[in-house]
Amino acid sequence: MQKLRLLTCALALTMSGCLSTVSRPDVLLIGSMTEIPTIQQAYAVRLGQLSIGLSLADFQTAFPEAYVGGQSGGTTAYELNKKTKYALKGDWNPYYSSVQDLAIKTDSQVLWFYFFDGKLIQWGKPQDWPANPDQIVEIRNR
């Protein structure tokens, strides 16, 4: 009788999801933050095709998911944002929780692409250049 009760309890826990190890394809299960691919790694092939002077039309063909992030003077900045949902393996115990029960976090990485007169003049992470890109454009065009 005791074995039957244990079996019934285990079955009930499994059906409730407590013992489930259901995976979430939209969540990356990682051991540390270094396992999250960088935005440069995720877009390596397409980024490798960029060059200074690339037309805005060619850029938009290569990166249709990029959107206008701002404008100042004659400079237009496009933003490419990569969001990765992740959970740390250390937070996961397959006997007591499912991946759905984890504290799911989001890592967000951004690249900016600056265009002047319809041509790519600079791109990178926001902290890769000074705060005022208009001054850079003005110096380059003199």
Summary of the structure (lengths in Angstrom):
residues: 142
radius of gyration: 23.7
end to end distance: 89.6
largest distance: 89.6
contacts: 336
relative contact order: 0.19
helix: 35%
strand: 30%
